[in-house]
Amino acid sequence: MTLEKVIKMIAEEYDLDEATLSAETTFEDLGMDSLETVELVMRFEEEFGVTLEVDENCKTIGDVVARIDA
């Protein structure tokens, strides 16, 4: 459920087809720089009511979902 919502948010924000995104998709694959990644994570924090640590180990959509669900 969280994965689908995160994918939907990313697809809407960057005008992408949800079918092209998966847990393994990296932010680098999406062409996002670190600032864009931080802004997106801030949206996730707002949407899910959590605080997320963004570090070098947070590279994929799945990594973000795991942190939201933790």
All heavy atoms as a GROMACS GRO file, in nm:
protein
  548
    1MET      N    1   0.081  -0.119   0.000
    1MET     CA    2   0.000   0.000   0.000
    1MET      C    3   0.086   0.126   0.000
    1MET      O    4   0.063   0.216  -0.078
    1MET     CB    5  -0.093  -0.003   0.121
    1MET     CG    6  -0.187   0.114   0.125
    1MET     SD    7  -0.317   0.079   0.242
    1MET     CE    8  -0.337   0.236   0.313
    2THR      N    9   0.187   0.129   0.087
    2THR     CA   10   0.275   0.245   0.091
    2THR      C   11   0.350   0.260  -0.040
    2THR      O   12   0.361   0.370  -0.094
    2THR     CB   13   0.376   0.236   0.209
    2THR    OG1   14   0.304   0.217   0.331
    2THR    CG2   15   0.460   0.360   0.219
    3LEU      N   16   0.398   0.147  -0.094
    3LEU     CA   17   0.472   0.152  -0.220
    3LEU      C   18   0.387   0.213  -0.330
    3LEU      O   19   0.432   0.301  -0.403
    3LEU     CB   20   0.519   0.012  -0.260
    3LEU     CG   21   0.591   0.003  -0.394
    3LEU    CD1   22   0.718   0.087  -0.394
    3LEU    CD2   23   0.622  -0.142  -0.428
    4GLU      N   24   0.263   0.170  -0.341
    4GLU     CA   25   0.176   0.221  -0.446
    4GLU      C   26   0.152   0.371  -0.431
    4GLU      O   27   0.152   0.445  -0.529
    4GLU     CB   28   0.042   0.146  -0.446
    4GLU     CG   29   0.051   0.003  -0.493
    4GLU     CD   30   0.097  -0.094  -0.384
    4GLU    OE1   31   0.105  -0.055  -0.265
    4GLU    OE2   32   0.128  -0.209  -0.419
    5LYS      N   33   0.135   0.415  -0.307
    5LYS     CA   34   0.111   0.558  -0.283
    5LYS      C   35   0.234   0.641  -0.316
    5LYS      O   36   0.225   0.747  -0.377
    5LYS     CB   37   0.069   0.579  -0.137
    5LYS     CG   38   0.019   0.718  -0.109
    5LYS     CD   39  -0.048   0.725   0.026
    5LYS     CE   40  -0.112   0.862   0.045
    5LYS     NZ   41  -0.188   0.870   0.169
    6VAL      N   42   0.352   0.591  -0.277
    6VAL     CA   43   0.477   0.662  -0.307
    6VAL      C   44   0.499   0.669  -0.458
    6VAL      O   45   0.532   0.774  -0.512
    6VAL     CB   46   0.597   0.593  -0.237
    6VAL    CG1   47   0.730   0.644  -0.290
    6VAL    CG2   48   0.588   0.615  -0.085
    7ILE      N   49   0.475   0.558  -0.526
    7ILE     CA   50   0.490   0.557  -0.673
    7ILE      C   51   0.393   0.656  -0.736
    7ILE      O   52   0.431   0.731  -0.827
    7ILE     CB   53   0.471   0.414  -0.728
    7ILE    CG1   54   0.596   0.331  -0.697
    7ILE    CG2   55   0.443   0.416  -0.878
    7ILE    CD1   56   0.586   0.185  -0.736
    8LYS      N   57   0.270   0.657  -0.688
    8LYS     CA   58   0.171   0.752  -0.743
    8LYS      C   59   0.217   0.896  -0.723
    8LYS      O   60   0.206   0.979  -0.814
    8LYS     CB   61   0.036   0.728  -0.677
    8LYS     CG   62  -0.074   0.816  -0.730
    8LYS     CD   63  -0.207   0.785  -0.663
    8LYS     CE   64  -0.313   0.879  -0.709
    8LYS     NZ   65  -0.403   0.822  -0.804
    9MET      N   66   0.268   0.927  -0.605
    9MET     CA   67   0.315   1.063  -0.576
    9MET      C   68   0.430   1.103  -0.669
    9MET      O   69   0.432   1.214  -0.723
    9MET     CB   70   0.359   1.075  -0.430
    9MET     CG   71   0.244   1.070  -0.331
    9MET     SD   72   0.298   1.068  -0.159
    9MET     CE   73   0.365   1.236  -0.145
   10ILE      N   74   0.524   1.012  -0.688
   10ILE     CA   75   0.639   1.040  -0.776
   10ILE      C   76   0.591   1.058  -0.920
   10ILE      O   77   0.632   1.152  -0.989
   10ILE     CB   78   0.744   0.928  -0.767
   10ILE    CG1   79   0.809   0.928  -0.629
   10ILE    CG2   80   0.851   0.944  -0.876
   10ILE    CD1   81   0.897   0.808  -0.600
   11ALA      N   82   0.503   0.969  -0.965
   11ALA     CA   83   0.452   0.976  -1.102
   11ALA      C   84   0.381   1.108  -1.128
   11ALA      O   85   0.401   1.172  -1.232
   11ALA     CB   86   0.360   0.858  -1.130
   12GLU      N   87   0.300   1.150  -1.030
   12GLU     CA   88   0.227   1.276  -1.047
   12GLU      C   89   0.322   1.396  -1.046
   12GLU      O   90   0.308   1.488  -1.125
   12GLU     CB   91   0.123   1.290  -0.937
   12GLU     CG   92   0.005   1.198  -0.956
   12GLU     CD   93  -0.093   1.200  -0.840
   12GLU    OE1   94  -0.068   1.270  -0.739
   12GLU    OE2   95  -0.196   1.131  -0.850
   13GLU      N   96   0.418   1.394  -0.954
   13GLU     CA   97   0.511   1.506  -0.939
   13GLU      C   98   0.599   1.525  -1.062
   13GLU      O   99   0.628   1.636  -1.103
   13GLU     CB  100   0.599   1.485  -0.816
   13GLU     CG  101   0.699   1.595  -0.790
   13GLU     CD  102   0.636   1.723  -0.736
   13GLU    OE1  103   0.524   1.719  -0.682
   13GLU    OE2  104   0.701   1.828  -0.750
   14TYR      N  105   0.642   1.414  -1.122
   14TYR     CA  106   0.737   1.421  -1.233
   14TYR      C  107   0.677   1.379  -1.366
   14TYR      O  108   0.749   1.355  -1.462
   14TYR     CB  109   0.862   1.339  -1.200
   14TYR     CG  110   0.935   1.400  -1.083
   14TYR    CD1  111   0.914   1.355  -0.954
   14TYR    CD2  112   1.020   1.509  -1.102
   14TYR    CE1  113   0.978   1.415  -0.846
   14TYR    CE2  114   1.083   1.569  -0.995
   14TYR     CZ  115   1.062   1.522  -0.868
   14TYR     OH  116   1.124   1.583  -0.761
   15ASP      N  117   0.543   1.370  -1.373
   15ASP     CA  118   0.472   1.338  -1.496
   15ASP      C  119   0.527   1.209  -1.560
   15ASP      O  120   0.567   1.208  -1.676
   15ASP     CB  121   0.478   1.455  -1.594
   15ASP     CG  122   0.375   1.441  -1.705
   15ASP    OD1  123   0.270   1.381  -1.680
   15ASP    OD2  124   0.402   1.491  -1.816
   16LEU      N  125   0.529   1.102  -1.479
   16LEU     CA  126   0.579   0.973  -1.524
   16LEU      C  127   0.466   0.871  -1.524
   16LEU      O  128   0.366   0.886  -1.454
   16LEU     CB  129   0.690   0.925  -1.430
   16LEU     CG  130   0.812   1.014  -1.417
   16LEU    CD1  131   0.900   0.968  -1.302
   16LEU    CD2  132   0.892   1.014  -1.547
   17ASP      N  133   0.486   0.765  -1.600
   17ASP     CA  134   0.392   0.654  -1.601
   17ASP      C  135   0.421   0.566  -1.480
   17ASP      O  136   0.534   0.519  -1.464
   17ASP     CB  137   0.410   0.575  -1.732
   17ASP     CG  138   0.316   0.456  -1.743
   17ASP    OD1  139   0.238   0.430  -1.650
   17ASP    OD2  140   0.324   0.388  -1.847
   18GLU      N  141   0.321   0.545  -1.396
   18GLU     CA  142   0.339   0.463  -1.276
   18GLU      C  143   0.394   0.325  -1.309
   18GLU      O  144   0.470   0.267  -1.231
   18GLU     CB  145   0.207   0.447  -1.200
   18GLU     CG  146   0.162   0.574  -1.132
   18GLU     CD  147   0.031   0.556  -1.057
   18GLU    OE1  148   0.013   0.451  -0.991
   18GLU    OE2  149  -0.053   0.648  -1.064
   19ALA      N  150   0.359   0.271  -1.424
   19ALA     CA  151   0.403   0.137  -1.463
   19ALA      C  152   0.554   0.128  -1.483
   19ALA      O  153   0.611   0.019  -1.480
   19ALA     CB  154   0.331   0.093  -1.590
   20THR      N  155   0.619   0.243  -1.501
   20THR     CA  156   0.764   0.242  -1.523
   20THR      C  157   0.841   0.250  -1.391
   20THR      O  158   0.964   0.243  -1.391
   20THR     CB  159   0.808   0.360  -1.611
   20THR    OG1  160   0.782   0.484  -1.542
   20THR    CG2  161   0.738   0.359  -1.745
   21LEU      N  162   0.769   0.263  -1.279
   21LEU     CA  163   0.833   0.277  -1.149
   21LEU      C  164   0.814   0.151  -1.066
   21LEU      O  165   0.711   0.087  -1.072
   21LEU     CB  166   0.774   0.396  -1.074
   21LEU     CG  167   0.781   0.531  -1.146
   21LEU    CD1  168   0.704   0.636  -1.066
   21LEU    CD2  169   0.923   0.573  -1.169
   22SER      N  170   0.917   0.118  -0.987
   22SER     CA  171   0.909   0.002  -0.897
   22SER      C  172   0.992   0.030  -0.772
   22SER      O  173   1.060   0.134  -0.764
   22SER     CB  174   0.964  -0.123  -0.967
   22SER     OG  175   1.106  -0.114  -0.979
   23ALA      N  176   0.990  -0.062  -0.679
   23ALA     CA  177   1.068  -0.047  -0.557
   23ALA      C  178   1.218  -0.037  -0.588
   23ALA      O  179   1.294   0.027  -0.514
   23ALA     CB  180   1.042  -0.164  -0.462
   24GLU      N  181   1.260  -0.095  -0.698
   24GLU     CA  182   1.402  -0.095  -0.734
   24GLU      C  183   1.446   0.031  -0.809
   24GLU      O  184   1.564   0.053  -0.831
   24GLU     CB  185   1.436  -0.219  -0.818
   24GLU     CG  186   1.426  -0.350  -0.743
   24GLU     CD  187   1.282  -0.398  -0.727
   24GLU    OE1  188   1.198  -0.367  -0.814
   24GLU    OE2  189   1.254  -0.465  -0.626
   25THR      N  190   1.351   0.113  -0.850
   25THR     CA  191   1.384   0.236  -0.922
   25THR      C  192   1.464   0.328  -0.831
   25THR      O  193   1.423   0.355  -0.719
   25THR     CB  194   1.256   0.308  -0.969
   25THR    OG1  195   1.179   0.219  -1.050
   25THR    CG2  196   1.290   0.434  -1.050
   26THR      N  197   1.578   0.375  -0.881
   26THR     CA  198   1.659   0.468  -0.802
   26THR      C  199   1.623   0.611  -0.838
   26THR      O  200   1.569   0.638  -0.946
   26THR     CB  201   1.810   0.449  -0.825
   26THR    OG1  202   1.841   0.487  -0.961
   26THR    CG2  203   1.853   0.305  -0.802
   27PHE      N  204   1.655   0.701  -0.747
   27PHE     CA  205   1.631   0.842  -0.775
   27PHE      C  206   1.724   0.889  -0.886
   27PHE      O  207   1.690   0.977  -0.964
   27PHE     CB  208   1.647   0.925  -0.647
   27PHE     CG  209   1.545   0.886  -0.544
   27PHE    CD1  210   1.582   0.818  -0.429
   27PHE    CD2  211   1.411   0.914  -0.564
   27PHE    CE1  212   1.486   0.780  -0.335
   27PHE    CE2  213   1.315   0.876  -0.471
   27PHE     CZ  214   1.353   0.809  -0.357
   28GLU      N  215   1.839   0.826  -0.896
   28GLU     CA  216   1.931   0.856  -1.006
   28GLU      C  217   1.869   0.815  -1.140
   28GLU      O  218   1.880   0.887  -1.239
   28GLU     CB  219   2.064   0.781  -0.986
   28GLU     CG  220   2.169   0.816  -1.087
   28GLU     CD  221   2.300   0.747  -1.059
   28GLU    OE1  222   2.348   0.754  -0.945
   28GLU    OE2  223   2.355   0.686  -1.154
   29ASP      N  224   1.801   0.699  -1.142
   29ASP     CA  225   1.730   0.655  -1.264
   29ASP      C  226   1.630   0.761  -1.310
   29ASP      O  227   1.606   0.777  -1.429
   29ASP     CB  228   1.650   0.526  -1.239
   29ASP     CG  229   1.737   0.403  -1.217
   29ASP    OD1  230   1.855   0.404  -1.254
   29ASP    OD2  231   1.684   0.305  -1.159
   30LEU      N  232   1.572   0.831  -1.213
   30LEU     CA  233   1.472   0.933  -1.244
   30LEU      C  234   1.534   1.067  -1.282
   30LEU      O  235   1.465   1.162  -1.314
   30LEU     CB  236   1.379   0.953  -1.124
   30LEU     CG  237   1.300   0.830  -1.081
   30LEU    CD1  238   1.222   0.858  -0.954
   30LEU    CD2  239   1.207   0.784  -1.192
   31GLY      N  240   1.668   1.074  -1.274
   31GLY     CA  241   1.737   1.197  -1.310
   31GLY      C  242   1.727   1.304  -1.203
   31GLY      O  243   1.743   1.422  -1.231
   32MET      N  244   1.699   1.261  -1.080
   32MET     CA  245   1.681   1.358  -0.971
   32MET      C  246   1.816   1.388  -0.905
   32MET      O  247   1.894   1.299  -0.878
   32MET     CB  248   1.585   1.301  -0.866
   32MET     CG  249   1.445   1.283  -0.919
   32MET     SD  250   1.336   1.198  -0.801
   32MET     CE  251   1.340   1.311  -0.664
   33ASP      N  252   1.838   1.516  -0.879
   33ASP     CA  253   1.957   1.553  -0.803
   33ASP      C  254   1.925   1.548  -0.654
   33ASP      O  255   1.811   1.520  -0.615
   33ASP     CB  256   2.011   1.690  -0.845
   33ASP     CG  257   1.912   1.804  -0.820
   33ASP    OD1  258   1.828   1.793  -0.731
   33ASP    OD2  259   1.923   1.906  -0.893
   34SER      N  260   2.023   1.576  -0.570
   34SER     CA  261   2.002   1.562  -0.426
   34SER      C  262   1.897   1.659  -0.374
   34SER      O  263   1.819   1.625  -0.285
   34SER     CB  264   2.134   1.579  -0.351
   34SER     OG  265   2.191   1.706  -0.379
   35LEU      N  266   1.890   1.780  -0.428
   35LEU     CA  267   1.791   1.877  -0.383
   35LEU      C  268   1.650   1.828  -0.416
   35LEU      O  269   1.559   1.836  -0.333
   35LEU     CB  270   1.816   2.014  -0.445
   35LEU     CG  271   1.716   2.123  -0.408
   35LEU    CD1  272   1.715   2.146  -0.256
   35LEU    CD2  273   1.748   2.252  -0.479
   36GLU      N  274   1.631   1.777  -0.536
   36GLU     CA  275   1.499   1.724  -0.574
   36GLU      C  276   1.460   1.606  -0.486
   36GLU      O  277   1.344   1.593  -0.447
   36GLU     CB  278   1.499   1.681  -0.721
   36GLU     CG  279   1.505   1.798  -0.817
   36GLU     CD  280   1.525   1.752  -0.960
   36GLU    OE1  281   1.610   1.665  -0.986
   36GLU    OE2  282   1.454   1.806  -1.046
   37THR      N  283   1.558   1.522  -0.453
   37THR     CA  284   1.532   1.408  -0.366
   37THR      C  285   1.487   1.454  -0.228
   37THR      O  286   1.390   1.403  -0.173
   37THR     CB  287   1.656   1.318  -0.355
   37THR    OG1  288   1.695   1.275  -0.486
   37THR    CG2  289   1.629   1.196  -0.269
   38VAL      N  290   1.556   1.554  -0.173
   38VAL     CA  291   1.520   1.606  -0.041
   38VAL      C  292   1.380   1.667  -0.045
   38VAL      O  293   1.300   1.643   0.047
   38VAL     CB  294   1.625   1.709   0.007
   38VAL    CG1  295   1.575   1.784   0.130
   38VAL    CG2  296   1.757   1.640   0.038
   39GLU      N  297   1.348   1.741  -0.149
   39GLU     CA  298   1.215   1.800  -0.160
   39GLU      C  299   1.107   1.693  -0.166
   39GLU      O  300   1.001   1.705  -0.104
   39GLU     CB  301   1.207   1.891  -0.283
   39GLU     CG  302   1.288   2.018  -0.267
   39GLU     CD  303   1.296   2.101  -0.395
   39GLU    OE1  304   1.262   2.050  -0.504
   39GLU    OE2  305   1.337   2.217  -0.385
   40LEU      N  306   1.134   1.586  -0.240
   40LEU     CA  307   1.039   1.476  -0.251
   40LEU      C  308   1.022   1.407  -0.116
   40LEU      O  309   0.910   1.378  -0.074
   40LEU     CB  310   1.086   1.376  -0.357
   40LEU     CG  311   0.989   1.266  -0.395
   40LEU    CD1  312   0.858   1.323  -0.447
   40LEU    CD2  313   1.051   1.174  -0.497
   41VAL      N  314   1.132   1.385  -0.046
   41VAL     CA  315   1.125   1.322   0.086
   41VAL      C  316   1.044   1.409   0.182
   41VAL      O  317   0.966   1.358   0.263
   41VAL     CB  318   1.267   1.293   0.140
   41VAL    CG1  319   1.264   1.259   0.288
   41VAL    CG2  320   1.331   1.179   0.061
   42MET      N  321   1.058   1.540   0.170
   42MET     CA  322   0.979   1.630   0.254
   42MET      C  323   0.829   1.613   0.226
   42MET      O  324   0.748   1.616   0.318
   42MET     CB  325   1.024   1.775   0.234
   42MET     CG  326   1.160   1.803   0.296
   42MET     SD  327   1.231   1.963   0.253
   42MET     CE  328   1.105   2.075   0.304
   43ARG      N  329   0.793   1.592   0.101
   43ARG     CA  330   0.652   1.567   0.066
   43ARG      C  331   0.604   1.436   0.128
   43ARG      O  332   0.493   1.426   0.177
   43ARG     CB  333   0.634   1.561  -0.085
   43ARG     CG  334   0.642   1.697  -0.151
   43ARG     CD  335   0.588   1.700  -0.291
   43ARG     NE  336   0.451   1.654  -0.298
   43ARG     CZ  337   0.405   1.569  -0.392
   43ARG    NH1  338   0.484   1.526  -0.486
   43ARG    NH2  339   0.280   1.530  -0.394
   44PHE      N  340   0.691   1.333   0.127
   44PHE     CA  341   0.656   1.205   0.189
   44PHE      C  342   0.636   1.223   0.339
   44PHE      O  343   0.543   1.167   0.397
   44PHE     CB  344   0.763   1.099   0.164
   44PHE     CG  345   0.781   1.061   0.020
   44PHE    CD1  346   0.906   1.028  -0.028
   44PHE    CD2  347   0.674   1.056  -0.068
   44PHE    CE1  348   0.926   0.991  -0.160
   44PHE    CE2  349   0.692   1.020  -0.201
   44PHE     CZ  350   0.818   0.987  -0.247
   45GLU      N  351   0.723   1.300   0.401
   45GLU     CA  352   0.710   1.325   0.545
   45GLU      C  353   0.576   1.389   0.576
   45GLU      O  354   0.508   1.350   0.671
   45GLU     CB  355   0.825   1.414   0.594
   45GLU     CG  356   0.959   1.345   0.597
   45GLU     CD  357   1.072   1.435   0.642
   45GLU    OE1  358   1.065   1.558   0.618
   45GLU    OE2  359   1.167   1.383   0.703
   46GLU      N  360   0.541   1.486   0.496
   46GLU     CA  361   0.414   1.556   0.514
   46GLU      C  362   0.295   1.462   0.493
   46GLU      O  363   0.201   1.458   0.573
   46GLU     CB  364   0.407   1.673   0.413
   46GLU     CG  365   0.334   1.793   0.462
   46GLU     CD  366   0.346   1.905   0.359
   46GLU    OE1  367   0.448   1.976   0.359
   46GLU    OE2  368   0.251   1.919   0.279
   47GLU      N  369   0.300   1.387   0.385
   47GLU     CA  370   0.189   1.299   0.349
   47GLU      C  371   0.169   1.185   0.450
   47GLU      O  372   0.056   1.150   0.483
   47GLU     CB  373   0.215   1.239   0.210
   47GLU     CG  374   0.108   1.146   0.160
   47GLU     CD  375  -0.024   1.215   0.125
   47GLU    OE1  376  -0.022   1.335   0.093
   47GLU    OE2  377  -0.128   1.147   0.131
   48PHE      N  378   0.280   1.127   0.497
   48PHE     CA  379   0.272   1.009   0.583
   48PHE      C  380   0.288   1.042   0.732
   48PHE      O  381   0.275   0.953   0.816
   48PHE     CB  382   0.376   0.905   0.541
   48PHE     CG  383   0.349   0.844   0.405
   48PHE    CD1  384   0.414   0.891   0.293
   48PHE    CD2  385   0.257   0.742   0.390
   48PHE    CE1  386   0.390   0.837   0.167
   48PHE    CE2  387   0.232   0.687   0.266
   48PHE     CZ  388   0.298   0.734   0.154
   49GLY      N  389   0.318   1.166   0.765
   49GLY     CA  390   0.332   1.205   0.905
   49GLY      C  391   0.450   1.140   0.974
   49GLY      O  392   0.442   1.101   1.090
   50VAL      N  393   0.561   1.127   0.901
   50VAL     CA  394   0.682   1.065   0.955
   50VAL      C  395   0.801   1.158   0.936
   50VAL      O  396   0.793   1.255   0.860
   50VAL     CB  397   0.712   0.929   0.888
   50VAL    CG1  398   0.601   0.829   0.912
   50VAL    CG2  399   0.733   0.946   0.737
   51THR      N  400   0.910   1.125   1.002
   51THR     CA  401   1.036   1.195   0.980
   51THR      C  402   1.130   1.094   0.916
   51THR      O  403   1.148   0.983   0.968
   51THR     CB  404   1.096   1.246   1.112
   51THR    OG1  405   1.003   1.335   1.172
   51THR    CG2  406   1.228   1.316   1.090
   52LEU      N  407   1.187   1.130   0.802
   52LEU     CA  408   1.275   1.040   0.729
   52LEU      C  409   1.417   1.094   0.728
   52LEU      O  410   1.438   1.212   0.704
   52LEU     CB  411   1.226   1.023   0.585
   52LEU     CG  412   1.085   0.968   0.568
   52LEU    CD1  413   1.042   0.977   0.423
   52LEU    CD2  414   1.078   0.825   0.616
   53GLU      N  415   1.512   1.006   0.753
   53GLU     CA  416   1.653   1.042   0.741
   53GLU      C  417   1.696   1.015   0.597
   53GLU      O  418   1.679   0.904   0.546
   53GLU     CB  419   1.738   0.959   0.837
   53GLU     CG  420   1.712   0.989   0.983
   53GLU     CD  421   1.752   1.131   1.021
   53GLU    OE1  422   1.853   1.180   0.971
   53GLU    OE2  423   1.678   1.192   1.101
   54VAL      N  424   1.750   1.115   0.533
   54VAL     CA  425   1.799   1.099   0.397
   54VAL      C  426   1.950   1.088   0.403
   54VAL      O  427   2.018   1.179   0.451
   54VAL     CB  428   1.758   1.219   0.309
   54VAL    CG1  429   1.812   1.203   0.168
   54VAL    CG2  430   1.608   1.236   0.307
   55ASP      N  431   2.001   0.975   0.358
   55ASP     CA  432   2.146   0.955   0.355
   55ASP      C  433   2.184   0.877   0.230
   55ASP      O  434   2.099   0.847   0.146
   55ASP     CB  435   2.195   0.888   0.483
   55ASP     CG  436   2.131   0.751   0.506
   55ASP    OD1  437   2.092   0.684   0.408
   55ASP    OD2  438   2.121   0.711   0.624
   56GLU      N  439   2.309   0.840   0.221
   56GLU     CA  440   2.358   0.772   0.101
   56GLU      C  441   2.297   0.633   0.084
   56GLU      O  442   2.304   0.574  -0.024
   56GLU     CB  443   2.510   0.764   0.100
   56GLU     CG  444   2.570   0.679   0.210
   56GLU     CD  445   2.587   0.752   0.343
   56GLU    OE1  446   2.565   0.873   0.351
   56GLU    OE2  447   2.621   0.684   0.441
   57ASN      N  448   2.236   0.578   0.189
   57ASN     CA  449   2.172   0.447   0.180
   57ASN      C  450   2.027   0.454   0.133
   57ASN      O  451   1.962   0.352   0.118
   57ASN     CB  452   2.179   0.376   0.316
   57ASN     CG  453   2.321   0.347   0.357
   57ASN    OD1  454   2.404   0.309   0.274
   57ASN    ND2  455   2.351   0.366   0.483
   58CYS      N  456   1.978   0.572   0.111
   58CYS     CA  457   1.840   0.593   0.066
   58CYS      C  458   1.846   0.624  -0.084
   58CYS      O  459   1.842   0.738  -0.125
   58CYS     CB  460   1.777   0.707   0.145
   58CYS     SG  461   1.601   0.723   0.118
   59LYS      N  462   1.854   0.517  -0.164
   59LYS     CA  463   1.876   0.534  -0.307
   59LYS      C  464   1.757   0.496  -0.395
   59LYS      O  465   1.748   0.540  -0.508
   59LYS     CB  466   1.998   0.451  -0.351
   59LYS     CG  467   2.126   0.495  -0.286
   59LYS     CD  468   2.241   0.409  -0.332
   59LYS     CE  469   2.362   0.442  -0.251
   59LYS     NZ  470   2.476   0.480  -0.323
   60THR      N  471   1.670   0.411  -0.342
   60THR     CA  472   1.560   0.361  -0.424
   60THR      C  473   1.425   0.397  -0.363
   60THR      O  474   1.415   0.433  -0.247
   60THR     CB  475   1.566   0.208  -0.439
   60THR    OG1  476   1.538   0.148  -0.312
   60THR    CG2  477   1.700   0.160  -0.492
   61ILE      N  478   1.322   0.380  -0.444
   61ILE     CA  479   1.187   0.400  -0.395
   61ILE      C  480   1.161   0.302  -0.281
   61ILE      O  481   1.101   0.337  -0.180
   61ILE     CB  482   1.085   0.382  -0.510
   61ILE    CG1  483   1.100   0.497  -0.612
   61ILE    CG2  484   0.942   0.375  -0.456
   61ILE    CD1  485   1.015   0.481  -0.738
   62GLY      N  486   1.209   0.181  -0.295
   62GLY     CA  487   1.192   0.080  -0.190
   62GLY      C  488   1.256   0.120  -0.060
   62GLY      O  489   1.204   0.091   0.048
   63ASP      N  490   1.373   0.186  -0.067
   63ASP     CA  491   1.441   0.233   0.054
   63ASP      C  492   1.352   0.334   0.128
   63ASP      O  493   1.340   0.330   0.250
   63ASP     CB  494   1.574   0.302   0.021
   63ASP     CG  495   1.679   0.206  -0.035
   63ASP    OD1  496   1.668   0.084  -0.011
   63ASP    OD2  497   1.772   0.256  -0.102
   64VAL      N  498   1.290   0.424   0.054
   64VAL     CA  499   1.203   0.524   0.115
   64VAL      C  500   1.081   0.457   0.176
   64VAL      O  501   1.041   0.489   0.290
   64VAL     CB  502   1.161   0.632   0.012
   64VAL    CG1  503   1.052   0.721   0.068
   64VAL    CG2  504   1.281   0.715  -0.031
   65VAL      N  505   1.022   0.363   0.105
   65VAL     CA  506   0.904   0.293   0.155
   65VAL      C  507   0.938   0.219   0.285
   65VAL      O  508   0.861   0.223   0.381
   65VAL     CB  509   0.847   0.197   0.049
   65VAL    CG1  510   0.741   0.104   0.107
   65VAL    CG2  511   0.791   0.276  -0.068
   66ALA      N  512   1.052   0.152   0.289
   66ALA     CA  513   1.093   0.081   0.410
   66ALA      C  514   1.107   0.176   0.528
   66ALA      O  515   1.066   0.143   0.640
   66ALA     CB  516   1.225   0.007   0.385
   67ARG      N  517   1.158   0.295   0.505
   67ARG     CA  518   1.174   0.391   0.613
   67ARG      C  519   1.039   0.448   0.657
   67ARG      O  520   1.018   0.475   0.774
   67ARG     CB  521   1.267   0.503   0.568
   67ARG     CG  522   1.410   0.452   0.559
   67ARG     CD  523   1.503   0.552   0.498
   67ARG     NE  524   1.632   0.489   0.474
   67ARG     CZ  525   1.746   0.547   0.493
   67ARG    NH1  526   1.750   0.672   0.535
   67ARG    NH2  527   1.859   0.484   0.471
   68ILE      N  528   0.948   0.467   0.562
   68ILE     CA  529   0.814   0.515   0.598
   68ILE      C  530   0.743   0.409   0.683
   68ILE      O  531   0.680   0.441   0.783
   68ILE     CB  532   0.731   0.547   0.471
   68ILE    CG1  533   0.788   0.670   0.402
   68ILE    CG2  534   0.583   0.566   0.507
   68ILE    CD1  535   0.730   0.696   0.264
   69ASP      N  536   0.755   0.284   0.644
   69ASP     CA  537   0.685   0.176   0.714
   69ASP      C  538   0.749   0.140   0.848
   69ASP      O  539   0.684   0.076   0.931
   69ASP     CB  540   0.679   0.052   0.626
   69ASP     CG  541   0.578   0.064   0.513
   69ASP    OD1  542   0.492   0.153   0.520
   69ASP    OD2  543   0.588  -0.014   0.417
   70ALA      N  544   0.874   0.181   0.870
   70ALA     CA  545   0.945   0.144   0.995
   70ALA      C  546   0.890   0.216   1.116
   70ALA      O  547   0.837   0.322   1.112
   70ALA     CB  548   1.094   0.173   0.980
   0.00000   0.00000   0.00000
